[in-house]
Amino acid sequence: MSLISWPADGWRKSSYSADAEGNACVELARTPDSILLRESDEPHTVITTTPAALRALTRAVKAGRFDHVSR
């Protein structure tokens, strides 16, 4: 287990996410070395990735590469 340097500017979420209680969303934060992701309803569970890996995932999702994963 490694220690995570928490972001100084806090977590960010989409402006499309509602602020009402019970509306969970993915939140992002940036440290000098990585991108942090968490689910707003599970704030203590954090995934760490690199900007390049997150960019690749985002491009793949937009391209539809995961549209048929469950089949």
N, C-alpha and C positions, 0 to 999 in steps of 0.2 A: 504494500500500500504506500502510495506516495502522497506528500502534502501538496495541496493545490493552493496557489497564490490567488486569492479571490480578487475579482476585478474592482478597481477603485471607483469606476463610474456606474457600477451596478448592473443589473440584469435588464435586458430589453425584450419586449415582445411585440408582435405585430399590432399595428393600429386597428386591424380588423378584429382583434380579440376583445371581447366584451369584458368589462370590469366587474360584472355581477358575480356574486359568490357561486361557486360550482362550475364556472367556465374555465376549464383547464386548457392550457396552451403550452407550446414549447417556448422556452425563453433562452436567449443567447447572451453571452458575455465574452469579452475579449481580455486576455492577459497579454503580456509582452510576447509570450511564446506559443500561445494556443487559443483555441476557441472552446468555450465551455457551453454545454447544452444541458438543459434540465426541463422536466415537466413541472408546470407550476403547482400541481397538486402533490408532487413528490420532490420538494425543493432540496432535500438532502442527498438525492441520487443525482450525480453529475457525470456526464460523459465528456471526456476531453478528446479533442481532435485538432488537426492542423487546418489552417485556412485552405490549403490545397486539397485536402481530402474532403472538406465540406463543400468546396466549389465543385469537385468531381461528382459528389452525391447529388447536389442540386441540379447540375446539368443532366445527370442520368434520369432523375425524377421528371424533369421538364420534358425530356425526350421520350418519356413513356416506357423506359426500360423495365420498370417494375409493375406495369399495369396488369400483367398476367402471372404474377409470382405465385398466387394461391392455386393456380390450375395445374 
